[in-house]
Amino acid sequence: MTFNRSDVGAGAIFVGIGLFFGLMTLYGLDIGTARRMGPGYFPIVLSGLLIVFGIATIIKGTGYDDVERGPLPWRGIAILLSVPVIFGLLIRPFGIGPVLLITTFITSFASRRMSPRAAIGLSLGLTIFCVLVFVIGLGLPLRVFGPMVEPWTRPIFGVR
């Protein structure tokens, strides 16, 4: 029997995570009924969906030959795992604007095909979009500029 290791492995991970959180929910929270939902109802539904998608992924992966893989992209893995830590460390002192610029710029180099000009454009566009949507549009209490950057930005933007 042939199978695609990537699909079967991903499906097994989905099933495992779904079972883990489903069992945690069953033993820790009241499920309730469809008419009177308890705090565990939604998590148990999500766990069930994750298990179903996992089984479907496993079934999809059977009957196909394994695909040839190249080397593991360590650079992309290292960048993508470090950026949430950088975001968390810098968000309070710098604010959402500069941190989004920095983290988007760093993240864009997880791909070897990204050019510096495209990374700058992506960073500026995503930062402007996020500030417009989350800070101005939704009114979330996020500081655009933190205490480390605010003295330089106050004369220019007049924004907190």
C-alpha positions in Angstrom: 0.0 0.0 0.0 1.3 3.4 -1.0 0.7 6.6 0.9 1.9 10.2 1.1 3.7 10.6 4.3 3.1 14.3 4.5 -0.7 14.0 4.2 -0.9 11.0 6.5 1.3 12.7 9.1 -0.6 16.0 8.9 -3.9 14.1 9.3 -2.6 12.1 12.3 -1.5 15.4 13.9 -5.0 16.9 13.3 -6.6 13.8 14.8 -4.3 13.8 17.8 -4.8 17.5 18.6 -8.6 17.1 18.1 -8.7 14.1 20.5 -6.5 15.8 23.1 -8.6 19.0 23.2 -11.9 17.0 22.9 -11.0 14.8 25.9 -9.8 17.9 27.9 -13.1 19.6 27.1 -15.2 16.5 28.0 -13.5 16.1 31.4 -13.1 19.8 32.3 -16.2 21.6 31.0 -19.9 21.2 30.8 -21.0 20.5 27.3 -24.7 21.3 27.6 -27.2 20.7 24.8 -27.7 22.3 21.4 -30.5 24.4 22.9 -28.7 25.3 26.1 -25.0 25.3 25.2 -22.5 25.1 28.0 -18.9 26.5 28.0 -17.6 23.2 26.4 -20.0 23.0 23.5 -18.1 25.1 21.0 -14.7 23.5 21.8 -16.1 20.0 21.5 -17.6 20.9 18.1 -14.2 22.3 16.9 -12.5 19.2 18.2 -14.9 17.0 16.2 -14.4 19.0 13.1 -10.6 18.8 13.5 -10.8 15.0 13.9 -13.1 14.8 10.8 -10.6 16.9 8.7 -7.7 14.8 10.0 -9.4 11.6 9.0 -10.2 13.1 5.5 -6.6 14.1 5.1 -5.4 10.6 6.0 -7.8 9.1 3.5 -6.6 11.6 0.9 -3.0 10.6 1.5 -3.5 6.9 1.0 -3.2 5.5 -2.4 -0.7 8.0 -3.6 3.1 7.7 -3.8 5.2 9.8 -1.5 6.5 13.0 -3.1 10.2 13.8 -3.3 11.1 16.4 -0.8 14.0 18.9 -0.8 16.0 19.9 2.2 14.2 21.3 5.3 13.9 25.1 5.1 15.6 25.9 8.3 15.9 29.6 7.6 12.2 30.0 7.2 11.4 27.9 10.3 13.8 29.9 12.4 12.4 33.2 11.2 8.8 32.2 11.6 9.3 30.9 15.1 11.3 33.9 16.3 9.0 36.6 15.0 6.2 36.1 17.6 8.8 36.4 20.3 10.1 39.6 18.8 6.6 40.9 18.5 5.8 40.2 22.1 9.0 41.7 23.4 8.7 44.9 21.3 5.0 45.7 21.4 4.9 47.6 24.7 8.0 49.8 24.2 7.5 50.6 20.5 3.7 50.3 19.8 1.8 48.5 17.1 3.0 50.6 14.2 6.8 50.2 14.4 6.5 46.5 15.6 4.4 45.6 12.6 6.9 47.3 10.3 9.8 45.3 11.9 8.1 41.9 12.2 6.6 42.0 8.7 10.0 43.0 7.2 11.7 40.2 9.1 9.0 37.6 8.2 9.1 38.5 4.5 12.6 37.0 4.3 11.4 33.5 5.3 11.1 33.1 1.5 14.3 33.2 -0.5 12.5 34.9 -3.4 11.7 38.1 -1.5 13.5 41.2 -2.5 14.2 44.1 -0.1 12.1 46.5 -2.1 9.1 44.1 -2.0 9.7 43.5 1.7 9.6 47.3 2.4 6.4 47.7 0.3 4.7 44.7 2.1 5.7 46.0 5.5 4.4 49.5 4.9 1.2 48.3 3.3 0.4 45.8 6.0 1.2 48.2 8.8 -1.0 51.0 7.3 -3.8 48.5 6.7 -3.6 47.1 10.3 -3.5 50.5 11.9 -6.5 51.7 9.8 -8.6 48.6 10.5 -7.7 47.8 14.2 -6.9 51.1 15.7 -9.0 53.6 13.8 -11.8 51.3 12.3 -12.4 49.0 15.2 -11.2 51.4 17.9 -9.0 48.8 19.7 -7.0 50.2 22.5 -3.6 49.7 20.8 -1.0 52.3 21.0 0.3 53.2 17.5 3.5 54.5 18.9 4.9 53.3 22.3 6.9 55.2 24.9 10.2 54.5 23.1 9.1 56.0 19.8 6.5 58.6 20.9 8.9 61.5 21.6 10.0 61.4 17.9 6.5 60.9 16.4 4.5 63.4 18.4 5.7 66.5 16.4 5.1 64.7 13.1 1.8 62.8 13.7 0.4 64.2 16.9 -0.9 60.7 17.6 -0.6 58.7 20.7 
